[in-house]
Amino acid sequence: MTIHIGAQPGEIADTVLMPGDPLRAEWAARTFFQDATCVNRVRGMLGYTGTWRGHRVTIHGSGMGMPSLSIYANELIRDYGARTLIRVGSAGGYQPHTRLRDIVLAQGATSVSTPSSTIFREVNFAPLADFGLLSAAYRAATARSARVHVGNIHSSDTFYTERPDHVAELTRHGVLAVEMEAAELYILAARHGVRALAVLTVSDHIVTHEALPSEDREQSFGEMIEIALEAAFT
């Protein structure tokens, strides 16, 4: 057990999927896992371990934002031995060609700051996905004819931004979408020598203001979960 995770030794798998929403972790575990067992309820941050096609896997909520994800990712890696961590979550599209329901695979993650920023001092560290996971996820997405994009994303500290100039410049430089966790996950993976990837579903568009109705999100997010699982165990 750790301060934030109540799982016993051996209850967390080597591969962990990390949605922001703990209720999405519960839904995904009950939808895609066999023999799913709840291994964490501390602070309402649900975690489940089960099997998928015979592979042992955990899905554990990360909360919203990089500081929250940093807590859970650190403990999952350091105390429970997680070796593959895949963020599965929603993102806001920036580019005209990143449409609702599209899959975005984050090759890199731009940020203004992360919980790890002070470690690097004057260095602008470029956090990147694990290439093996990235290429496997791309193959899995194209095999199911998903609309998929690979490239840079923006991990933002701010949900209600008041800096439209940021959006304009990031869009101009080809950033695909915005979310709130991947950059710190990639930095922690690099620090600890583990694998990480963010598989994202475009749920809304920052420029056009389109958004998926809530009843349409579950099916779209299901595709993202399946792509992440196939990438992890290919």
Secondary structure, 3 states (H helix, E strand, C coil): CCCCCCCCCCCCCCEEEECCCHHHHHHHHHHHCEEEEEEECHHHCCEEEEEECCEEEEEECCCCCHHHHHHHHHHHHHCCCCCEEEEEEEEEECCCCCCCCCEEEEEEEEECCCCCHHHHCCCCCCCECCHHHHHHHHHHHHHCCCCEEEEEEEECCCCCCCCHHHHHHHHHCCCCEEECCHHHHHHHHHHHCCEEEEEEEEEEECCCCCECCHHHHHHHHHHHHHHHHHHHCC
